[in-house]
Amino acid sequence: MLQVLSLGFGLSLTIQWALWAAAALLKTEKFYDLAGSGTFILLSHLSLHWRGTRYLRQQIQTGLITAWGLRLGAFLFLRILRDGHDRRFNGVRDKPGTFFIYWTMQGVWIFVTLLPSLMLNLEKRDKPLGLLDYFGWTLWTVGFLTQAIADQQKWSFKTDPDNAGKFIQSGLWAYSRHPNYLGEILQWSGLFFSASSVLSNFQYISIISPLFVWFLLSYVSGIPILENQAMKRWGSTAVFQSYIKQTPVLWPFKM
């Protein structure tokens, strides 16, 4: 299994590096997120093919990853086409070396996040579906709906001319300042639980997947960047100060 996992890791990086070359040449980040979600889908299906077992649990897990990737990838691609750019890459897209780091980190993120599902798809053992499976898939469904609804609410808010210069604080955004990220964390946590039905021994190291997603979004590339941008834009207004005091950053309850 370790040899095949290494192949998957190498493939994830190779795809990102090849696409980095094209993106650096064109000086664009427009297909960055689409490339990420596409690689998730590709690796999950390849891992299912490499062992050829195709148990029901494996097929459902792969199907859920595919649904996540198609929805989020399409949404992010349409969003960047609408906006014309991604602020994460300001000052980066014109620097090939720094741009390369972003694409490399995406390759690492894909592999680490997929680890429980890769191990599941490469496992020859099978067990009847049980509580962990149903709990994990229920958690994934809650996360998927949370993220999809939050994304749609923000899209509708930003496309309304009456909301120009304002920030969203309605819908799911009234309970969490980043409900889309909450949905992301719940989805990958759910997929770990369902995969853990057949994991054993060293394979439990794959719990790093949801922990890594949570850490990345909470402390590296997600919430800190957006919170800083929001504070610069609206931090001096009373309505924004009231919003951040009343609304939790991520989880819809006070920690």
NORKA-V317072 format. One line per field, one symbol per residue. ss: DSSP state (2 for helix, 1 for strand, 0 for the rest). phi: phi as a letter, one per 40 degrees, with the letter a starting at -180 (. if undefined). Layout:
# NORKA-V317072
ss: ???
phi: ???
This chain:
# NORKA-V317072
ss: 022222222222222222222222220000022222222222222222222000022222222222222222222222222220002220000002222222222222222222222222220000000022222222222222222222222222220022200000002222000022222222222222222000002222222222222222222200222222222222000222222222000000000
phi: .ccccccccccdcccccccddcccccfbbcbccccccccdcccccccccccgcfcddcccdccccccdcccccccccccccccgabccbcgbccbdccdcccccccccddccccdccccccccccbbccadcccccccccccccccccccccccccccccdcbdgbbcabgcccbacacccdccccccccccccccdbcafccccccddcccccccccbbbbddcccccccccbdcccccccccccbccbccacc
